[in-house]
Amino acid sequence: MFNQQSKLLLSQVVMQLTTFVGIYYYWGTFTILDFFIIIASMFFFAIVLIETFVHRYCAHRVFELNKKVETFLLYCSTLTLQPPALVWVPNHITHHRYPDKEGDSHPGSDGWKTWFWWNTYKNNMISGHTVKRLLKNKHYRIQYENFFKLYYLFVIPCFIISPFYTLCMILIPATFCFHITSFINVLCHIPGWGYRNFDTNDNSVNINIFPMSCATLHNNHHANPSAMNNAVKWYEIDVAYYVIKLLKK
């Protein structure tokens, strides 16, 4: 009835509606500890799982990981409800191959379509060295083939046990992660929204917002996609670089 693209969009809509309703319902009951848990979970989702693991490790091979840590982070990344690695990675590689040109998998000029991941599954499972490297680990295919089952088999029991902490530790961080990734894909490719350190063949700009500057130093990233540290100026800080130093073999 639904293809993978429709399932992803529907799941993201349900996740975000549940998040906003949950925030409204529990507003006024959050403690300082709860806010700390939310911020820590947002950091884990956005910076550790997506920026460090899926983006820098899976897509750009910036560093090497212990295989057990790799598998753990892979399955955890399912909770962000961003596409499985075997979809996310080819899309991102295609974006770097044709940045802001015809063929770009998520051009900033597409606005809301890019923001809401409208064509996410268009470039999934393309052949290429990076994807073949990932397929050496059987768990990438398992995640790809069972993505929505894995997500709901974990989230629904968590929600039944504790709706409040599912909201704090999964739904709010995943919603934040979704929109910060979309912010980068759209606004970091609109001239005038930031500054450029490099004259790249695209519209990428840096928007230096700490601590998400690890991802929003986007012009620096497009100039050198395989760099371990995206910061090149004294006032730029790449938090993911320090996460990589902790995780790498």
PyMOL commands that set and color helices and strands:
alter all, ss='L'
color gray80, all
select helices_A, chain A and resi 4-26+32-59+67-80+85-97+108-110+112-115+120-123+129-135+138-145+147-161+163-187+213-216+218-223+239-247
alter helices_A, ss='H'
color red, helices_A
deselect
rebuild
show_as cartoon
